[in-house]
Amino acid sequence: MKAISVEELRALEGRYRENPFPSFSEWRGSVLGRQPEELAQLMDVARMENPGEAALAKRFLERAFAVDTGALEGLYPTDAGLTLTIAMEGASWQTRAEERGDLLRFFSAQLKSFDLLMDGVTGELPLVVEAWLRRLHEEICEPQDTYKVQTAQGVQEKSLRKGEYKREPNHVLTAEGTWFAYAPPADTPSEMERFVAELNSSSFSAADPIIQASYAHYAFIRIHPFADGNGRVARALATLYLTRRYGVPLLILVDQKNSYLAALRAADAGNHQAFINFVYERTTEAQELFIQRIQSSRGPSLDDLMNLLRGLVQPGDLGYDDADAAAYRLHAAAIEALRTEVGRLSLPSEFQVEVTDQELKPATPKGFRPPIRSGGRRVALVFRTVRPVEFQIVRGFVVALGMGDEDGNIILCLEGASPQECFRERISALHPECSHRTRIRLAIWAEEQVKLGMESLRKTTSEELAKRGYLPAG
């Protein structure tokens, strides 16, 4: 790595002092729309109607945040499948986490920091103070003993002083080979004092939480007050403001890192709206995941349904080609998600469940079309009872692309259902490849579809067995 000279350090100090983090009055931009407020209202209703499921959905988002916030900084690798497994506390999640180096240690510390964040959310901490921010840094960085620092002698590894402001410069070398200036160590205490004053100002308190979160994150990052861990603390601080009103963390998944950094670079150039928009989009995505997680938790679990079944027989913006390719990509990912979910089942020999893939020209809802380039596709979940009665239940799904007002949307629709009842995704989330977020959503969708089919199989099997005299009528 390129060493930094004493002259360069002095120049970078001057560069920051000429252009320090902006005051809140200089933070220019507005919130895109009312969707976060509307989704927050739906979340409030869900909490009242299903408090248990809402608590699980909240925990799901917090655990996903705790995984990917460290992965964004390269502390350990993750992917959509691992994030989902840890967030949902799936089988052997700890073992899988331990296979990724320090992931489990950092994850545990990052998850624990939510207890400290809740002090600010519940009002036990009415104002943000420096001591609280230093403690937050201590909590998040608890597993980290060292960090790398750039000096005139080159890169050196030093002990990380947790909860203490930096003592040496931590300017960063960009991908373009130039240095980006953060606050000099000598200026950091006064800059943090100014930063906290901005967060506790009346104008900041009156602002929308997305404006608050985006500003707090950006201004904190511009100071870079700690030797390391600043990104993790910034995302936690932004989460404080989003959770207060919108009920979700600033969930940035690893495959969104490039757009995250691009939005920050745009803000560096004076385009604050780009970063506000980025925070807005991540907020609504997290809210949608919260609602979807609650919906998928309703009704009996897969384990309960398997036990019930066992008990019946064993008592006890693209071109057409790219858009079509995105649709086929969704179709393939849906098949993968369904087969993964079906692979989890452990059924008696009297029952069978399989996933089939067919080429055909399906009927699609009004305003949608099938992919044309390689013909329409249909994926089906087939549930069978083979003895002592024989019948099957088929849940067929077709992929369709929106037209007209629905342009830019792709749906995965149960045959005969309306577009409002379908799995819906933007083409941009499927091009040039299926995003991690979409795969997480499909895994939740697949679980729900298998549950619905298993429940139908249970009911119909029970009725047929009663008709044949195997079970009491009624």
Phi and psi in degrees as a GROMACS rama.xvg file:
@    title "Ramachandran Plot"
@    xaxis  label "Phi"
@    yaxis  label "Psi"
@TYPE xy
-62.9553  127.479  LYS-2
-75.186  157.833  ALA-3
-114.053  131.141  ILE-4
-84.7885  164.472  SER-5
-60.551  -40.1909  VAL-6
-63.6467  -40.1146  GLU-7
-65.3638  -38.2878  GLU-8
-61.3798  -43.9493  LEU-9
-64.1727  -40.207  ARG-10
-65.1119  -39.0302  ALA-11
-67.9879  -37.2596  LEU-12
-59.9507  -44.7062  GLU-13
-64.599  -36.7199  GLY-14
-64.1508  -41.8018  ARG-15
-65.9177  -42.8574  TYR-16
-64.8979  -29.1968  ARG-17
-74.5674  -27.9434  GLU-18
-138.476  69.5644  ASN-19
-75.0961  -179.301  PRO-20
-61.4125  144.604  PHE-21
-72.6192  151.574  PRO-22
-70.4832  163.97  SER-23
-64.0517  -32.5624  PHE-24
-66.6242  -20.0582  SER-25
-91.6967  -6.11877  GLU-26
-78.8037  105.887  TRP-27
-100.133  129.466  ARG-28
152.695  173.604  GLY-29
-144.169  164.664  SER-30
-79.9491  139.187  VAL-31
-60.6333  -38.1094  LEU-32
-173.025  -165.001  GLY-33
-99.6895  6.92176  ARG-34
-58.0223  -43.2285  GLN-35
-59.3738  -39.2279  PRO-36
-65.6725  -41.9085  GLU-37
-67.7655  -40.7176  GLU-38
-67.7426  -35.763  LEU-39
-61.9207  -36.8086  ALA-40
-65.7692  -40.8865  GLN-41
-63.4399  -38.1  LEU-42
-65.4352  -38.5979  MET-43
-62.5597  -42.497  ASP-44
-62.3606  -43.5461  VAL-45
-62.49  -37.6549  ALA-46
-64.749  -38.9586  ARG-47
-70.6231  -40.7645  MET-48
-79.6923  -33.8455  GLU-49
-136.948  68.6434  ASN-50
-59.9416  -36.5138  PRO-51
-65.803  -46.8694  GLY-52
-65.6932  -35.3634  GLU-53
-65.2796  -38.9041  ALA-54
-64.0555  -39.1403  ALA-55
-67.1477  -38.7055  LEU-56
-65.8112  -40.1424  ALA-57
-61.8038  -45.534  LYS-58
-63.6485  -38.1705  ARG-59
-57.3141  -47.6273  PHE-60
-67.3436  -40.9498  LEU-61
-62.8328  -41.1152  GLU-62
-69.4622  -38.426  ARG-63
-63.0582  -42.7658  ALA-64
-59.3619  -45.99  PHE-65
-65.1005  -28.5456  ALA-66
-73.672  -54.9709  VAL-67
-80.1767  -20.2998  ASP-68
-65.0703  -35.2685  THR-69
-77.9043  -35.1646  GLY-70
-64.1413  -32.2289  ALA-71
-59.6103  -28.8542  LEU-72
-96.1162  7.49544  GLU-73
75.7084  19.9044  GLY-74
-71.3211  -25.7918  LEU-75
-167.919  160.218  TYR-76
-89.2805  151.683  PRO-77
-149.05  174.509  THR-78
-150.9  177.3  ASP-79
-59.2446  -42.2263  ALA-80
-64.6135  -42.9202  GLY-81
-70.0725  -43.0743  LEU-82
-58.0485  -44.4404  THR-83
-63.4139  -44.4955  LEU-84
-60.3741  -44.6435  THR-85
-70.4186  -42.0238  ILE-86
-63.6951  -37.0739  ALA-87
-92.4101  1.19808  MET-88
54.3438  46.6639  GLU-89
-69.5162  175.441  GLY-90
-57.5882  133.48  ALA-91
59.5922  28.2559  SER-92
-62.6854  -34.6186  TRP-93
-67.8932  -40.2266  GLN-94
-62.6947  -43.2754  THR-95
-64.9295  -37.6166  ARG-96
-66.5329  -40.2134  ALA-97
-64.7349  -23.8307  GLU-98
-71.7738  -12.4612  GLU-99
-104.22  44.9855  ARG-100
68.1893  -123.302  GLY-101
-87.9091  11.6403  ASP-102
-54.1416  -48.3438  LEU-103
-63.096  -41.3349  LEU-104
-64.9981  -47.0469  ARG-105
-67.4869  -40.9441  PHE-106
-57.2433  -46.1622  PHE-107
-61.3125  -42.1091  SER-108
-67.9509  -41.4104  ALA-109
-68.5728  -33.5197  GLN-110
-70.885  -40.5752  LEU-111
-61.2744  -30.3615  LYS-112
-62.8544  -18.7305  SER-113
-63.7532  -28.9636  PHE-114
-61.1134  -40.859  ASP-115
-70.3003  -38.0838  LEU-116
-62.746  -35.586  LEU-117
-64.9144  -24.1342  MET-118
-58.9438  -39.4814  ASP-119
-75.9802  -31.6431  GLY-120
-73.4413  -40.7499  VAL-121
-83.7238  -5.49047  THR-122
95.0672  -1.95938  GLY-123
-66.7609  -22.2761  GLU-124
-119.908  87.7694  LEU-125
-65.6218  -31.451  PRO-126
-124.108  148.172  LEU-127
-80.9887  127.887  VAL-128
-124.616  160.687  VAL-129
-62.7412  -38.1622  GLU-130
-61.2314  -37.4065  ALA-131
-67.2786  -40.795  TRP-132
-65.028  -39.0123  LEU-133
-66.73  -37.91  ARG-134
-67.3752  -37.8877  ARG-135
-59.7351  -41.5438  LEU-136
-62.6044  -42.0661  HIS-137
-58.6514  -46.3706  GLU-138
-62.7487  -49.647  GLU-139
-66.754  -38.0809  ILE-140
-96.319  11.642  CYS-141
-51.268  -40.1657  GLU-142
-78.7508  -9.07228  PRO-143
-95.3203  123.09  GLN-144
-98.7551  -31.7269  ASP-145
-133.697  169.087  THR-146
-150.184  165.133  TYR-147
-103.122  133.829  LYS-148
-124.468  142.334  VAL-149
-92.4175  122.521  GLN-150
-127.17  176.052  THR-151
-63.7505  -22.0963  ALA-152
-90.9632  0.728177  GLN-153
109.552  -164.914  GLY-154
-77.9869  131.106  VAL-155
-128.276  147.21  GLN-156
-98.8337  128.041  GLU-157
-133.499  162.611  LYS-158
-69.4001  138.066  SER-159
-87.2659  119.409  LEU-160
-87.0396  101.673  ARG-161
-75.5308  133.786  LYS-162
78.5703  6.65902  GLY-163
-117.055  143.294  GLU-164
-67.8236  156.708  TYR-165
-62.0523  148.834  LYS-166
-109.954  -10.8051  ARG-167
-133.146  155.463  GLU-168
-59.889  146.459  PRO-169
-131.543  38.8303  ASN-170
-59.5382  153  HIS-171
-115.209  142.806  VAL-172
-88.6159  119.201  LEU-173
-77.7337  168.556  THR-174
-62.4991  -23.3911  ALA-175
-82.5642  -2.98812  GLU-176
87.5121  13.0565  GLY-177
-111.713  159.324  THR-178
-91.2749  136.971  TRP-179
-105.992  129.673  PHE-180
-91.0249  131.593  ALA-181
-109.327  177.292  TYR-182
-61.409  135.461  ALA-183
-63.2555  149.785  PRO-184
-53.0587  -40.2284  PRO-185
-64.6937  -27.4765  ALA-186
-90.9982  -13.1252  ASP-187
-60.2099  -46.0547  THR-188
-57.8966  -44.5893  PRO-189
-70.1997  -34.5181  SER-190
-67.8206  -38.1949  GLU-191
-68.5408  -35.7972  MET-192
-61.9785  -42.8471  GLU-193
-66.2256  -40.0556  ARG-194
-61.4669  -48.7459  PHE-195
-63.3879  -36.9316  VAL-196
-62.4286  -38.8206  ALA-197
-63.2571  -42.9908  GLU-198
-66.9335  -24.6351  LEU-199
-101.547  9.99616  ASN-200
-76.4944  157.598  SER-201
-66.6486  -36.7579  SER-202
-67.1345  -38.6144  SER-203
-66.5852  -42.9097  PHE-204
-62.4319  -28.8705  SER-205
-85.3034  -7.98272  ALA-206
-79.7372  161.203  ALA-207
-62.5299  143.089  ASP-208
-56.6285  -29.4611  PRO-209
-70.1149  -37.6817  ILE-210
-66.073  -42.6799  ILE-211
-61.1727  -48.405  GLN-212
-63.9184  -44.5642  ALA-213
-65.9705  -41.5009  SER-214
-67.0152  -48.9867  TYR-215
-58.7034  -44.0074  ALA-216
-61.1773  -51.5899  HIS-217
-65.5801  -47.1499  TYR-218
-62.7484  -40.8939  ALA-219
-62.2393  -43.9378  PHE-220
-64.3353  -35.8177  ILE-221
-65.1932  -32.4436  ARG-222
-77.5189  -42.3458  ILE-223
52.4717  60.6588  HIS-224
-69.8769  -24.0489  PRO-225
-102.792  160.179  PHE-226
-62.565  -35.7669  ALA-227
-155.219  166.119  ASP-228
85.6181  10.0232  GLY-229
-65.8364  -38.1711  ASN-230
-63.641  -42.586  GLY-231
-63.2248  -41.8261  ARG-232
-67.9089  -40.1139  VAL-233
-61.7346  -42.9237  ALA-234
-68.5369  -34.678  ARG-235
-67.5326  -41.3051  ALA-236
-63.7062  -43.6192  LEU-237
-61.0891  -37.2694  ALA-238
-60.63  -36.3223  THR-239
-53.2175  -47.8824  LEU-240
-74.4627  -37.063  TYR-241
-69.0896  -37.7465  LEU-242
-69.0505  -34.5735  THR-243
-54.6051  -41.5008  ARG-244
-116.245  -34.9747  ARG-245
-101.814  -7.58788  TYR-246
75.2644  15.7137  GLY-247
-138.687  155.234  VAL-248
-79.4527  169.448  PRO-249
-79.422  87.0262  LEU-250
-88.544  104.355  LEU-251
-112.622  113.581  ILE-252
-83.2753  158.069  LEU-253
-60.3319  -31.4081  VAL-254
-77.7978  -0.788024  ASP-255
-101.645  8.45804  GLN-256
-61.8368  -42.9518  LYS-257
-63.3533  -42.6813  ASN-258
-69.8264  -31.2392  SER-259
-61.5328  -51.8496  TYR-260
-65.7785  -35.8514  LEU-261
-64.4178  -39.6038  ALA-262
-65.7291  -38.7277  ALA-263
-66.2583  -40.7227  LEU-264
-63.631  -38.8721  ARG-265
-62.2321  -41.108  ALA-266
-64.4575  -37.3332  ALA-267
-58.3755  -33.9927  ASP-268
-84.6215  4.09821  ALA-269
102.009  -5.15489  GLY-270
-90.9605  77.3293  ASN-271
-64.9207  -30.0149  HIS-272
-59.2267  -33.3369  GLN-273
-61.36  -40.9537  ALA-274
-76.2631  -35.1352  PHE-275
-59.8062  -44.5166  ILE-276
-61.5484  -40.5057  ASN-277
-61.2201  -46.1546  PHE-278
-64.4437  -39.6977  VAL-279
-58.3898  -47.5494  TYR-280
-65.6647  -41.0721  GLU-281
-67.6171  -32.6992  ARG-282
-66.001  -49.0453  THR-283
-66.3568  -35.1496  THR-284
-63.5793  -42.7034  GLU-285
-65.7766  -39.2867  ALA-286
-63.4712  -41.3474  GLN-287
-63.511  -39.097  GLU-288
-63.9556  -39.6611  LEU-289
-58.1621  -50.9822  PHE-290
-64.6996  -42.1576  ILE-291
-65.5742  -37.7481  GLN-292
-64.4303  -38.9355  ARG-293
-64.1457  -45.7462  ILE-294
-61.0866  -38.7437  GLN-295
-73.516  -17.4191  SER-296
-86.1969  -9.12559  SER-297
-72.0538  151.399  ARG-298
79.6176  -178.507  GLY-299
-66.9952  151.459  PRO-300
-76.0029  167.098  SER-301
-60.9992  -39.7621  LEU-302
-61.4058  -41.9287  ASP-303
-63.2576  -43.109  ASP-304
-64.5797  -39.675  LEU-305
-63.3728  -39.8211  MET-306
-66.4203  -39.0505  ASN-307
-64.0095  -42.8407  LEU-308
-64.2873  -43.1898  LEU-309
-62.8252  -35.253  ARG-310
-67.457  -23.3151  GLY-311
-68.7712  -34.9467  LEU-312
-112.365  -16.8044  VAL-313
-133.96  77.1168  GLN-314
-44.7731  159.561  PRO-315
-110.908  172.913  LEU-318
-76.5062  170.01  GLY-319
-59.0714  -43.6447  TYR-320
-63.0418  -44.6231  ASP-321
-67.5315  -36.8735  ASP-322
-64.7801  -43.8394  ALA-323
-61.1463  -41.769  ASP-324
-61.328  -38.1411  ALA-325
-64.3919  -39.8164  ALA-326
-64.0923  -43.9319  ALA-327
-64.3954  -33.4911  TYR-328
-64.9415  -41.6845  ARG-329
-64.373  -42.5947  LEU-330
-58.5414  -47.2179  HIS-331
-65.1597  -40.938  ALA-332
-66.7905  -34.9927  ALA-333
-65.7661  -42.6222  ALA-334
-60.141  -45.6489  ILE-335
-60.008  -44.2991  GLU-336
-65.2267  -42.3057  ALA-337
-65.4711  -43.348  LEU-338
-66.0854  -35.1986  ARG-339
-63.0118  -42.8575  THR-340
-68.6235  -42.4921  GLU-341
-63.9545  -35.3119  VAL-342
-63.4851  -17.444  GLY-343
-78.631  -18.1294  ARG-344
-73.3109  145.576  LEU-345
-131.58  93.1223  SER-346
-110.742  155.289  LEU-347
-62.4518  160.878  PRO-348
-65.3372  -16.8073  SER-349
-72.506  -9.92342  GLU-350
-124.035  147.21  PHE-351
-137.309  142.395  GLN-352
-135.478  129.12  VAL-353
-141.066  160.342  GLU-354
-110.989  125.079  VAL-355
-115.521  153.668  THR-356
-128.741  124.138  ASP-357
-129.863  151.086  GLN-358
-97.8343  126.578  GLU-359
-167.045  170.374  LEU-360
-100.348  95.29  LYS-361
-80.8878  160.492  PRO-362
-76.1686  134.311  ALA-363
-120.62  155.129  THR-364
-61.3052  157.946  PRO-365
-58.5303  134.899  LYS-366
90.1489  3.24214  GLY-367
-132.695  156.358  PHE-368
-132.255  155.205  ARG-369
-76.7688  158.206  PRO-370
-63.2435  140.806  PRO-371
-106.681  -32.7919  ILE-372
-52.1829  -47.7144  ARG-373
-119.979  20.8072  SER-374
87.8492  162.611  GLY-375
-70.2928  158.243  GLY-376
-131.039  147.782  ARG-377
-136.875  127.899  ARG-378
-110.301  137.847  VAL-379
-130.003  141.223  ALA-380
-98.5439  118.542  LEU-381
-111.865  121.211  VAL-382
-111.643  126.305  PHE-383
-127.889  144.22  ARG-384
-110.576  124.757  THR-385
-104.257  -18.367  VAL-386
-167.736  151.114  ARG-387
-79.6542  -1.15009  PRO-388
-119.297  156.651  VAL-389
-124.938  122.381  GLU-390
-167.492  169.799  PHE-391
-142.544  154.879  GLN-392
-121.758  130.741  ILE-393
-119.248  126.562  VAL-394
-111.169  102.452  ARG-395
-96.7808  140.524  GLY-396
-128.217  139.709  PHE-397
-121.475  148.184  VAL-398
-98.6273  136.571  VAL-399
-144.069  148.685  ALA-400
-105.926  140.323  LEU-401
-71.411  148.998  GLY-402
-127.273  156.823  MET-403
62.3409  -123.876  GLY-404
-62.7489  -23.0227  ASP-405
-93.6876  8.83724  GLU-406
-57.2685  135.983  ASP-407
96.5271  -8.28185  GLY-408
-105.849  147.076  ASN-409
-125.236  137.031  ILE-410
-121.002  150.944  ILE-411
-116.734  106.377  LEU-412
-118.662  132.524  CYS-413
-64.5774  134.065  LEU-414
-55.2928  127.223  GLU-415
90.4481  -7.61157  GLY-416
-85.8985  160.923  ALA-417
-83.7835  159.436  SER-418
-56.5108  -30.7095  PRO-419
-67.4745  -21.3679  GLN-420
-94.9158  1.56879  GLU-421
-94.6313  160.729  CYS-422
-70.3932  125.875  PHE-423
-124.349  136.224  ARG-424
-144.463  152.16  GLU-425
-79.3918  144.622  ARG-426
-57.8328  -34.4311  ILE-427
-61.325  -24.778  SER-428
-81.1709  -5.31888  ALA-429
-120.782  7.09509  LEU-430
-136.296  129.452  HIS-431
-83.9516  -5.24928  PRO-432
-147.422  167.727  GLU-433
-71.2858  123.173  CYS-434
-72.0484  160.081  SER-435
-59.7951  -41.0082  HIS-436
-61.4191  -41.5912  ARG-437
-63.611  -40.2734  THR-438
-65.0267  -37.2637  ARG-439
-64.5431  -44.1814  ILE-440
-62.7787  -40.7935  ARG-441
-66.2061  -36.0498  LEU-442
-62.9427  -40.7585  ALA-443
-67.1579  -42.3129  ILE-444
-61.4653  -44.5722  TRP-445
-62.1941  -40.7758  ALA-446
-59.0111  -42.9462  GLU-447
-65.2774  -41.6736  GLU-448
-66.5008  -41.0712  GLN-449
-65.6331  -39.9388  VAL-450
-60.5394  -44.6173  LYS-451
-62.6558  -42.5681  LEU-452
-66.7839  -39.3787  GLY-453
-65.5677  -38.0051  MET-454
-64.8843  -42.365  GLU-455
-62.3343  -40.15  SER-456
-63.4879  -42.4942  LEU-457
-61.1123  -48.952  ARG-458
-62.28  -47.4752  LYS-459
-67.0984  -39.8981  THR-460
-61.6263  -42.7942  THR-461
-60.1388  -45.019  SER-462
-63.7177  -43.8742  GLU-463
-66.8516  -39.7569  GLU-464
-65.0127  -35.8251  LEU-465
-66.6132  -41.1553  ALA-466
-61.3842  -36.8544  LYS-467
-83.6011  -5.47336  ARG-468
92.353  4.29851  GLY-469
-73.3085  -29.5692  TYR-470
-125.54  154.099  LEU-471
-61.8541  142.772  PRO-472
-66.8832  148.094  ALA-473
